[in-house]
């Protein structure tokens, strides 16, 4: 896996389990710190939060276009999008009464930890990192992919920018159209396509 790096700046790692180069790591650290400062994440989750942000950067690496922005600007945009999604998922989970606990929490009075007795899937569900199991997520991904494959090129580009963390106002500016006109198009044409997917799961 390639590591995102600024032009002419050497990468220190090619794995998401190890740090990126200094500039990217600083962006990742700030995003994780903001999540903890929100009060919805615990300090002992910092490493996990940073890892999820690194994975998001790696997954979006192929979409980077140097003609549109600097690499660090793009990385910041990806982290901001992931930050919003993680905060939204945790808020939704807390409303459902999920607790915040580390996999390193001792259990049973011995040396065992929670991580020794809980599956990764159950942990993600409990922590609010997802509210569907792996099979449900796969079905949903397939439905989303099917919808995206049928979209006109312009609408597919809107979805791509949303996935990268752009706000609706930013997308309207990128497309050189008024926000009112863009919002009308989004609400009338794109939003119903995807909200119908969530309805299919009910």
Secondary structure, 3 states (H helix, E strand, C coil): CCCCCCCCCCCCCCCCCCCCCHHHHHHHHHHHHHHHHCCCCCHHHHHHHHHHHHHHHHHHHHHCCCCCCCHHHHHHHHHHHHHHHHHHHHHHHHHCCCCCCCCCCECCCCCCEHHHCCCHHHHHHHHCCCCCCHHHHHHHHHHHHHHHHCCCHHHHHHHHHHHCCCCHHHHHHHCCCCHHHHHHHHHHHHHHHHHHHHHHHC
